[in-house]
Amino acid sequence: MQDKNSSFSIKDWSENDKPREKLLNKGKSTLSDAELVAILIGSGNRQESAVALCKRILASVNNNLNALGKLSVSELMTFKGIGEAKAISIVAALELGRRRRVEEAVVLNKITSSKSVFELMQPIIGELPHEEFWILYLNNSNKILQKTQISKGSITGTLVDNRLILKEALQLNAVALILAHNHPSGTLKPSESDKQITQKLKIAAQSLDVKVLDHLIITETAYFSFADEALL
């Protein structure tokens, strides 16, 4: 007897096993990642149901949704049964999920710890293939006045202009800054350049009575805090 997960069309399954009906009757939390993605694509191919196909796609990225979100339309289309429209649906859904994380993090507009900075910035820069350097401008209650991308670099580095950073701080009447940049390599160890940038900006900001509270190095899953490690 053939396994329904690998050969039968979803429309031939029992009502309790169909992803859409399962979501309606039992709630969204009862569905597996593969079942949720299967709802997006609607159908599989001649050999696989939508769920089986999605299980195979997820297996190719070690069942990691963050990794799935990095696949391009063309990469998704290499799977039999995934055409351009289905690939676009998957990419669009995962991008909406990423943006939702950003919006949820923005609600935490008061910085209380290095972790709160990570939660805010990781969805923005944690998964990028190149380095970006950002500044959080804070008021005297540690609430974010503005977050600004200062520079965008290659995979090996980025450039920081202290004059532009401090000009913006004065215009916003900011009293404190938090630096943040990502390491696409995944390493959390600060480079000598990271340390020099931090110290130069700290000294320059002091002359304007602006404090540099922290500098975070952010990767996909973790972060390094200069303040937590007593490097400020």
TIKOL-501372 format. One record per residue (C-alpha): residue number from 1; chain; x, z, y. Coordinates in Angstrom, 2 decimals. Last residue first. Layout:
<rs>
{r NUM A {X Z Y}}
...
</rs>
This chain:
<rs>
{r 232 A {33.69 26.74 50.06}}
{r 231 A {35.11 26.53 46.52}}
{r 230 A {33.47 29.73 45.31}}
{r 229 A {32.11 28.09 42.10}}
{r 228 A {28.51 28.69 43.10}}
{r 227 A {29.25 27.33 46.57}}
{r 226 A {30.98 24.18 45.29}}
{r 225 A {28.02 23.52 43.02}}
{r 224 A {28.41 21.28 39.95}}
{r 223 A {25.34 19.60 38.49}}
{r 222 A {23.58 18.71 35.25}}
{r 221 A {21.41 16.18 33.43}}
{r 220 A {21.87 12.75 34.99}}
{r 219 A {24.83 13.77 37.11}}
{r 218 A {25.05 15.56 40.43}}
{r 217 A {28.05 16.86 42.35}}
{r 216 A {26.72 19.39 44.81}}
{r 215 A {28.30 20.49 48.07}}
{r 214 A {27.16 23.74 49.61}}
{r 213 A {26.35 25.69 52.75}}
{r 212 A {28.22 23.63 55.32}}
{r 211 A {27.50 25.58 58.47}}
{r 210 A {26.85 24.17 61.94}}
{r 209 A {28.21 26.10 64.90}}
{r 208 A {29.50 22.85 66.47}}
{r 207 A {33.17 23.68 65.90}}
{r 206 A {32.21 24.85 62.42}}
{r 205 A {30.96 21.37 61.55}}
{r 204 A {34.44 19.82 61.83}}
{r 203 A {35.96 22.51 59.59}}
{r 202 A {33.25 22.15 56.93}}
{r 201 A {33.41 18.37 57.13}}
{r 200 A {37.13 18.36 56.49}}
{r 199 A {36.82 20.92 53.69}}
{r 198 A {34.11 19.03 51.84}}
{r 197 A {35.77 15.63 52.17}}
{r 196 A {39.05 17.10 50.91}}
{r 195 A {37.42 18.69 47.86}}
{r 194 A {35.61 15.50 46.88}}
{r 193 A {38.85 13.51 47.37}}
{r 192 A {40.68 15.91 45.10}}
{r 191 A {38.04 15.16 42.49}}
{r 190 A {35.27 17.56 41.58}}
{r 189 A {34.73 18.04 37.83}}
{r 188 A {31.14 17.34 36.82}}
{r 187 A {31.87 14.18 34.85}}
{r 186 A {28.92 11.94 34.07}}
{r 185 A {30.74 8.73 34.98}}
{r 184 A {28.01 7.91 37.50}}
{r 183 A {29.15 10.92 39.57}}
{r 182 A {26.51 11.67 42.18}}
{r 181 A {26.71 12.99 45.71}}
{r 180 A {25.34 15.94 47.59}}
{r 179 A {26.33 17.72 50.78}}
{r 178 A {24.29 20.59 52.18}}
{r 177 A {24.22 21.11 55.91}}
{r 176 A {23.29 23.97 58.22}}
{r 175 A {22.11 24.66 61.76}}
{r 174 A {20.21 21.43 62.29}}
{r 173 A {19.05 20.61 65.81}}
{r 172 A {17.95 17.19 64.47}}
{r 171 A {19.97 15.23 67.04}}
{r 170 A {22.91 17.59 66.62}}
{r 169 A {22.91 17.21 62.82}}
{r 168 A {22.67 13.41 63.14}}
{r 167 A {25.79 13.33 65.30}}
{r 166 A {27.46 15.64 62.81}}
{r 165 A {26.92 13.27 59.89}}
{r 164 A {27.86 10.18 61.90}}
{r 163 A {31.11 11.78 63.02}}
{r 162 A {31.94 12.97 59.51}}
{r 161 A {31.98 9.42 58.14}}
{r 160 A {31.91 9.47 54.31}}
{r 159 A {33.04 6.64 52.05}}
{r 158 A {32.09 6.12 48.40}}
{r 157 A {33.74 6.10 45.01}}
{r 156 A {34.46 4.61 41.64}}
{r 155 A {31.10 3.14 40.60}}
{r 154 A {30.88 1.42 43.96}}
{r 153 A {29.70 3.02 47.14}}
{r 152 A {26.65 3.92 49.15}}
{r 151 A {26.99 6.01 52.25}}
{r 150 A {25.29 8.61 54.39}}
{r 149 A {21.93 8.71 52.62}}
{r 148 A {19.88 11.15 54.65}}
{r 147 A {17.70 14.15 53.88}}
{r 146 A {15.79 15.59 56.81}}
{r 145 A {14.63 18.84 58.30}}
{r 144 A {14.89 20.68 55.02}}
{r 143 A {14.05 24.35 55.25}}
{r 142 A {16.93 26.79 55.10}}
{r 141 A {15.11 29.09 57.52}}
{r 140 A {17.69 28.38 60.25}}
{r 139 A {17.01 24.65 59.96}}
{r 138 A {18.51 22.40 57.30}}
{r 137 A {19.97 18.88 57.15}}
{r 136 A {20.47 17.63 53.58}}
{r 135 A {23.28 15.08 53.41}}
{r 134 A {23.65 12.29 50.88}}
{r 133 A {26.57 10.41 49.32}}
{r 132 A {25.83 7.64 46.82}}
{r 131 A {27.99 6.64 43.90}}
{r 130 A {27.10 3.71 41.64}}
{r 129 A {25.25 3.32 38.32}}
{r 128 A {22.41 5.56 39.59}}
{r 127 A {20.82 8.11 37.25}}
{r 126 A {21.27 11.33 39.20}}
{r 125 A {20.79 9.81 42.66}}
{r 124 A {17.13 10.17 43.63}}
{r 123 A {15.66 12.01 40.64}}
{r 122 A {18.62 14.41 40.75}}
{r 121 A {18.29 15.15 44.46}}
{r 120 A {15.38 17.56 44.74}}
{r 119 A {15.83 19.40 41.45}}
{r 118 A {19.58 19.60 42.09}}
{r 117 A {19.02 21.09 45.54}}
{r 116 A {16.64 23.66 44.05}}
{r 115 A {19.29 24.51 41.45}}
{r 114 A {21.87 25.16 44.17}}
{r 113 A {19.62 27.90 45.43}}
{r 112 A {16.79 28.73 47.83}}
{r 111 A {16.39 25.47 49.70}}
{r 110 A {12.98 25.30 51.30}}
{r 109 A {11.29 21.93 50.90}}
{r 108 A {10.25 22.53 47.32}}
{r 107 A {7.31 20.18 47.83}}
{r 106 A {9.96 17.42 47.92}}
{r 105 A {10.61 18.06 44.24}}
{r 104 A {7.08 17.07 43.28}}
{r 103 A {7.46 13.87 45.31}}
{r 102 A {10.75 12.99 43.61}}
{r 101 A {9.34 13.69 40.14}}
{r 100 A {6.38 11.47 40.93}}
{r 99 A {8.77 8.72 41.95}}
{r 98 A {10.47 8.86 38.55}}
{r 97 A {7.12 8.74 36.75}}
{r 96 A {6.06 5.76 38.86}}
{r 95 A {9.34 4.04 37.90}}
{r 94 A {8.54 4.72 34.24}}
{r 93 A {5.15 3.08 34.58}}
{r 92 A {6.55 0.04 36.42}}
{r 91 A {9.30 -0.56 33.85}}
{r 90 A {6.82 -0.30 30.96}}
{r 89 A {4.27 -2.61 32.60}}
{r 88 A {7.00 -5.10 33.53}}
{r 87 A {8.11 -5.27 29.90}}
{r 86 A {4.53 -5.88 28.78}}
{r 85 A {4.09 -8.73 31.27}}
{r 84 A {7.47 -10.29 30.44}}
{r 83 A {6.90 -10.34 26.71}}
{r 82 A {7.52 -7.54 24.25}}
{r 81 A {6.41 -8.52 20.74}}
{r 80 A {9.92 -8.98 19.39}}
{r 79 A {12.27 -6.72 21.33}}
{r 78 A {14.71 -8.67 23.52}}
{r 77 A {12.07 -8.52 26.27}}
{r 76 A {12.97 -4.91 26.99}}
{r 75 A {16.47 -5.97 28.03}}
{r 74 A {15.09 -8.71 30.29}}
{r 73 A {12.74 -6.30 32.04}}
{r 72 A {15.62 -3.89 32.61}}
{r 71 A {16.27 -0.72 30.66}}
{r 70 A {17.08 2.31 32.82}}
{r 69 A {13.70 3.97 32.30}}
{r 68 A {14.29 3.96 28.55}}
{r 67 A {17.43 6.02 29.14}}
{r 66 A {15.43 8.61 31.07}}
{r 65 A {12.79 8.51 28.32}}
{r 64 A {15.33 9.44 25.65}}
{r 63 A {14.25 8.66 22.09}}
{r 62 A {17.85 7.77 21.17}}
{r 61 A {17.70 4.67 23.39}}
{r 60 A {17.17 2.21 20.51}}
{r 59 A {14.86 4.76 18.86}}
{r 58 A {12.51 4.42 21.85}}
{r 57 A {12.20 0.67 21.28}}
{r 56 A {11.62 1.21 17.57}}
{r 55 A {8.95 3.84 18.20}}
{r 54 A {7.37 1.46 20.69}}
{r 53 A {7.13 -1.25 18.05}}
{r 52 A {5.60 1.19 15.57}}
{r 51 A {3.05 2.30 18.17}}
{r 50 A {2.13 -1.27 19.15}}
{r 49 A {1.62 -2.11 15.48}}
{r 48 A {4.39 -3.94 13.73}}
{r 47 A {4.91 -7.10 11.63}}
{r 46 A {2.78 -9.62 13.49}}
{r 45 A {3.65 -8.11 16.86}}
{r 44 A {2.55 -5.08 18.87}}
{r 43 A {-0.47 -4.64 21.09}}
{r 42 A {-1.67 -2.73 24.16}}
{r 41 A {1.67 -2.60 26.01}}
{r 40 A {0.89 0.43 28.16}}
{r 39 A {-1.11 2.27 25.49}}
{r 38 A {1.87 1.82 23.16}}
{r 37 A {4.07 3.60 25.73}}
{r 36 A {1.86 6.68 25.40}}
{r 35 A {1.82 6.42 21.60}}
{r 34 A {5.61 6.15 21.46}}
{r 33 A {6.03 9.21 23.68}}
{r 32 A {3.76 11.16 21.32}}
{r 31 A {0.17 11.88 22.26}}
{r 30 A {-1.33 15.37 22.14}}
{r 29 A {-0.48 16.07 25.80}}
{r 28 A {-2.84 13.31 26.96}}
{r 27 A {-5.96 15.06 25.70}}
{r 26 A {-7.78 15.27 22.37}}
{r 25 A {-10.78 12.95 22.72}}
{r 24 A {-9.73 10.62 25.52}}
{r 23 A {-6.03 10.57 24.65}}
{r 22 A {-6.79 10.12 20.96}}
{r 21 A {-9.19 7.30 21.80}}
{r 20 A {-6.47 5.49 23.70}}
{r 19 A {-3.82 6.17 21.05}}
{r 18 A {-6.00 5.12 18.05}}
{r 17 A {-5.57 7.61 15.20}}
{r 16 A {-8.80 9.58 15.57}}
{r 15 A {-10.88 6.39 15.83}}
{r 14 A {-9.55 5.19 12.47}}
{r 13 A {-7.08 2.33 12.63}}
{r 12 A {-8.09 -1.33 12.47}}
{r 11 A {-7.85 -1.84 16.27}}
{r 10 A {-4.30 -0.50 16.11}}
{r 9 A {-3.30 -3.55 14.06}}
{r 8 A {-1.99 -2.70 10.62}}
{r 7 A {1.60 -3.37 9.64}}
{r 6 A {4.11 -0.66 10.59}}
{r 5 A {2.03 2.40 11.39}}
{r 4 A {-0.60 1.44 8.80}}
{r 3 A {2.02 1.77 6.05}}
{r 2 A {1.34 -0.91 3.43}}
{r 1 A {0.00 0.00 0.00}}
</rs>
